[in-house]
Amino acid sequence: MFNRSKLWAAALLAAVFGAGIMAGWAIQARADERGSRGFRRGPDAMVNYLTGELDLTAAQQDSVRAVLARHKPAMQALWEKVHPQMDSLRQVMRAEITAQLNPTQQARYQQLLADHQHRRDSTKATDSTNRGAN
């Protein structure tokens, strides 16, 4: 029934769907976490978010953590495959956006991108420190 290319296409579609769900969760979590607490990542952030939205019991929280831990290697492997493509596409999009801007806007856009990168780097450093403390 399915030939190899259709199977790969279905697997890629499922992976993109899963990545979309995780991206949606991350965006929502970031929107919810902005403010005094800042943006957090990782399984504890997701468990905290779901607990707040769904009123999870302690047992459910433990189960959700176990699900996240069990699938972490597969998610990491997928991200390592897709990440370079995402970076490449991001650069193309930024170049196309820059081409639409006047020189003053281009300078401001570059500053916005640099500020965003600085915030991401700071968040990653904080996350790495927090994980090392656990």
C-alpha contacts under 8 A as a table, 3 or more apart, distances in Angstrom:
res1	aa1	res2	aa2	distance
2	F	6	K	5.88
2	F	7	L	6.18
3	N	6	K	5.48
3	N	7	L	6.32
4	R	7	L	5.07
4	R	8	W	6.22
5	S	8	W	5.05
5	S	9	A	6.05
6	K	9	A	4.93
6	K	10	A	6.08
7	L	10	A	5.11
7	L	11	A	6.14
8	W	11	A	4.98
8	W	12	L	6.02
9	A	12	L	5.06
9	A	13	L	6.06
10	A	13	L	5.01
10	A	14	A	6.16
11	A	14	A	5.09
11	A	15	A	6.12
12	L	15	A	4.97
12	L	16	V	6.06
13	L	16	V	5.14
13	L	17	F	6.07
14	A	17	F	4.99
14	A	18	G	6.14
15	A	18	G	5.05
15	A	19	A	6.08
15	A	78	L	7.69
16	V	19	A	4.95
16	V	20	G	5.97
17	F	20	G	4.97
17	F	21	I	6.29
18	G	21	I	5.09
18	G	22	M	6.29
19	A	22	M	5.06
19	A	23	A	5.99
20	G	23	A	4.95
20	G	24	G	5.98
21	I	24	G	5.07
21	I	25	W	6.17
22	M	25	W	5.01
22	M	26	A	6.07
23	A	26	A	4.96
23	A	27	I	6.07
24	G	27	I	5.15
24	G	28	Q	6.11
25	W	28	Q	5.13
25	W	29	A	5.90
26	A	29	A	4.99
26	A	30	R	5.99
26	A	41	R	7.73
27	I	30	R	5.09
27	I	31	A	6.20
28	Q	31	A	5.05
28	Q	32	D	6.11
29	A	32	D	5.00
29	A	33	E	5.86
29	A	39	F	7.57
29	A	40	R	7.93
29	A	45	A	7.84
29	A	46	M	7.68
29	A	49	Y	6.88
30	R	33	E	5.04
30	R	34	R	6.00
30	R	39	F	5.40
30	R	40	R	7.36
31	A	34	R	5.53
33	E	36	S	7.94
33	E	37	R	6.19
33	E	38	G	5.49
33	E	39	F	5.11
33	E	40	R	7.16
34	R	37	R	6.69
34	R	38	G	5.03
34	R	39	F	5.90
35	G	38	G	5.68
39	F	123	T	7.38
40	R	45	A	5.94
40	R	123	T	7.63
40	R	127	D	7.27
41	R	44	D	7.51
41	R	45	A	5.46
41	R	46	M	7.42
41	R	127	D	7.12
42	G	45	A	5.46
42	G	46	M	6.49
43	P	46	M	5.10
43	P	47	V	6.04
43	P	65	R	6.35
43	P	68	L	6.46
43	P	69	A	7.82
44	D	47	V	5.00
44	D	48	N	5.94
44	D	65	R	7.52
45	A	48	N	5.07
45	A	49	Y	6.04
46	M	49	Y	4.98
46	M	50	L	6.08
47	V	50	L	5.15
47	V	51	T	5.90
47	V	61	Q	6.17
47	V	64	V	6.76
47	V	65	R	6.83
48	N	51	T	5.00
48	N	52	G	6.15
49	Y	52	G	5.20
49	Y	53	E	6.23
50	L	53	E	5.02
50	L	54	L	5.53
50	L	55	D	7.28
50	L	56	L	6.99
51	T	54	L	5.26
51	T	55	D	4.70
51	T	56	L	4.60
51	T	57	T	7.64
51	T	61	Q	7.20
52	G	55	D	5.56
52	G	56	L	7.58
56	L	59	A	7.90
56	L	60	Q	5.61
56	L	61	Q	6.06
57	T	60	Q	5.08
57	T	61	Q	6.17
58	A	61	Q	5.02
58	A	62	D	6.29
59	A	62	D	5.13
59	A	63	S	6.24
60	Q	63	S	4.94
60	Q	64	V	6.09
61	Q	64	V	5.13
61	Q	65	R	6.19
62	D	65	R	5.09
62	D	66	A	6.23
63	S	66	A	5.01
63	S	67	V	6.28
64	V	67	V	5.05
64	V	68	L	6.23
65	R	68	L	5.13
65	R	69	A	6.08
66	A	69	A	5.04
66	A	70	R	5.99
67	V	70	R	5.13
67	V	71	H	6.32
68	L	71	H	5.36
68	L	72	K	5.89
69	A	72	K	5.16
69	A	73	P	7.94
70	R	73	P	7.32
71	H	74	A	5.48
71	H	75	M	6.23
72	K	75	M	5.09
72	K	76	Q	5.98
73	P	76	Q	5.07
73	P	77	A	6.10
74	A	77	A	5.08
74	A	78	L	6.16
75	M	78	L	5.12
75	M	79	W	6.11
76	Q	79	W	5.06
76	Q	80	E	6.15
77	A	80	E	5.16
77	A	81	K	6.49
78	L	81	K	5.21
78	L	82	V	6.23
79	W	82	V	5.06
79	W	83	H	5.46
80	E	83	H	5.44
80	E	84	P	7.46
81	K	84	P	6.89
81	K	85	Q	7.85
82	V	85	Q	5.38
82	V	86	M	6.23
83	H	86	M	5.00
83	H	87	D	6.17
84	P	87	D	5.08
84	P	88	S	6.17
85	Q	88	S	5.05
85	Q	89	L	6.14
86	M	89	L	5.15
86	M	90	R	5.99
87	D	90	R	5.00
87	D	91	Q	6.25
88	S	91	Q	5.23
88	S	92	V	6.44
89	L	92	V	5.08
89	L	93	M	6.17
90	R	93	M	5.12
90	R	94	R	6.12
91	Q	94	R	5.09
91	Q	95	A	6.16
92	V	95	A	5.18
92	V	96	E	6.25
93	M	96	E	5.10
93	M	97	I	6.13
94	R	97	I	5.03
94	R	98	T	6.00
95	A	98	T	5.05
95	A	99	A	6.24
96	E	99	A	5.15
96	E	100	Q	6.78
97	I	100	Q	5.30
97	I	101	L	6.91
98	T	101	L	5.35
98	T	106	Q	5.81
98	T	109	Y	7.54
99	A	102	N	7.98
101	L	104	T	7.86
101	L	105	Q	5.50
101	L	106	Q	5.62
102	N	105	Q	5.26
102	N	106	Q	6.02
103	P	106	Q	4.93
103	P	107	A	6.29
104	T	107	A	5.31
104	T	108	R	6.41
105	Q	108	R	5.02
105	Q	109	Y	5.91
106	Q	109	Y	4.97
106	Q	110	Q	6.15
107	A	110	Q	5.20
107	A	111	Q	6.33
108	R	111	Q	4.99
108	R	112	L	6.18
109	Y	112	L	5.00
109	Y	113	L	6.23
110	Q	113	L	5.10
110	Q	114	A	6.16
111	Q	114	A	5.00
111	Q	115	D	6.07
112	L	115	D	5.08
112	L	116	H	6.11
113	L	116	H	5.05
113	L	117	Q	6.14
114	A	117	Q	5.07
114	A	118	H	6.14
115	D	118	H	5.04
115	D	119	R	6.28
116	H	119	R	5.16
116	H	120	R	6.24
117	Q	120	R	5.02
117	Q	121	D	6.08
118	H	121	D	5.10
118	H	122	S	6.11
119	R	122	S	5.05
119	R	123	T	6.10
120	R	123	T	5.07
120	R	124	K	6.13
121	D	124	K	5.10
121	D	125	A	6.17
122	S	125	A	5.13
122	S	126	T	6.18
123	T	126	T	5.06
123	T	127	D	6.01
124	K	127	D	5.00
124	K	128	S	6.06
125	A	128	S	5.13
125	A	129	T	6.20
126	T	129	T	5.10
126	T	130	N	6.10
127	D	130	N	5.06
127	D	131	R	6.09
128	S	131	R	5.17
128	S	132	G	6.21
129	T	132	G	5.16
129	T	133	A	6.39
130	N	133	A	5.17
130	N	134	N	6.66
131	R	134	N	5.35
